[in-house]
């Protein structure tokens, strides 16, 4: 596990706001969602995250995703459609 600590220490060197170890990245990539196409592409990206992570095979299989609601299934998350 020493190698893992070394990696956390290395990344913490480049971020002056935090301590000696850094586990998460602290980058922010804000995107103005001013067109329907952008909103749809970001939703698609978010819905595909559990699939890319290998948690589920299909977007709407992930219980905590609004992808279920958009595909007509009952989700655990309440969705206000736009």
C-alpha positions as CSV (number, residue, x, y, z in Angstrom):
1,X,0.0,0.0,0.0
2,X,3.0,2.3,0.2
3,X,2.8,2.8,-3.6
4,X,-0.7,4.1,-3.2
5,X,0.3,6.6,-0.6
6,X,3.1,7.8,-2.9
7,X,0.5,8.5,-5.7
8,X,-1.7,10.5,-3.3
9,X,1.3,12.5,-2.1
10,X,2.4,13.2,-5.6
11,X,-1.0,14.6,-6.7
12,X,-1.3,16.6,-3.4
13,X,1.9,18.5,-4.4
14,X,0.0,20.2,-7.2
15,X,-2.9,21.4,-5.1
16,X,-1.9,24.0,-2.5
17,X,-5.4,24.2,-1.0
18,X,-5.3,20.8,0.6
19,X,-3.0,18.7,2.9
20,X,-0.4,16.1,2.2
21,X,-2.6,13.6,0.4
22,X,-5.1,14.0,-2.5
23,X,-7.5,11.2,-3.4
24,X,-10.1,13.1,-5.6
25,X,-9.4,15.5,-8.4
26,X,-10.5,19.0,-7.8
27,X,-11.0,20.2,-11.3
28,X,-14.1,22.0,-12.4
29,X,-15.2,21.9,-16.0
30,X,-18.3,24.1,-16.1
31,X,-20.3,24.1,-19.3
32,X,-23.1,26.5,-20.0
33,X,-26.1,24.4,-21.0
34,X,-27.8,27.0,-23.3
35,X,-29.0,24.7,-26.0
36,X,-31.2,21.6,-26.0
37,X,-28.5,19.5,-27.7
38,X,-26.0,20.3,-24.9
39,X,-28.5,19.4,-22.2
40,X,-29.3,16.1,-24.0
41,X,-25.6,15.2,-24.5
42,X,-24.7,15.9,-20.8
43,X,-27.7,13.8,-19.7
44,X,-26.6,11.0,-22.0
45,X,-23.0,11.2,-20.6
46,X,-24.3,11.1,-17.0
47,X,-26.7,8.2,-17.7
48,X,-23.8,6.2,-19.3
49,X,-21.5,6.6,-16.3
50,X,-22.6,3.4,-14.5
51,X,-22.3,1.5,-17.7
52,X,-18.7,2.8,-18.3
53,X,-17.9,1.9,-14.7
54,X,-19.1,-1.7,-15.3
55,X,-21.7,-1.5,-12.6
56,X,-24.6,-2.3,-15.0
57,X,-25.0,-3.4,-18.6
58,X,-27.7,-0.9,-19.6
59,X,-28.3,2.7,-18.4
60,X,-31.7,2.1,-17.1
61,X,-30.5,-0.9,-15.0
62,X,-28.9,1.5,-12.5
63,X,-31.6,2.1,-9.8
64,X,-30.3,5.6,-8.8
65,X,-30.3,7.0,-12.3
66,X,-32.9,9.1,-13.9
67,X,-32.3,7.1,-17.1
68,X,-34.9,4.7,-15.7
69,X,-37.5,7.4,-15.6
70,X,-36.7,8.5,-19.2
71,X,-37.0,5.0,-20.4
72,X,-40.5,4.6,-18.8
73,X,-39.4,2.6,-15.8
74,X,-40.0,3.4,-12.1
75,X,-36.9,5.1,-10.7
76,X,-35.8,5.8,-7.1
77,X,-35.2,9.4,-8.1
78,X,-38.0,11.8,-8.6
79,X,-37.7,13.5,-12.0
80,X,-39.2,16.8,-13.2
81,X,-39.2,16.6,-17.0
82,X,-38.3,19.7,-19.0
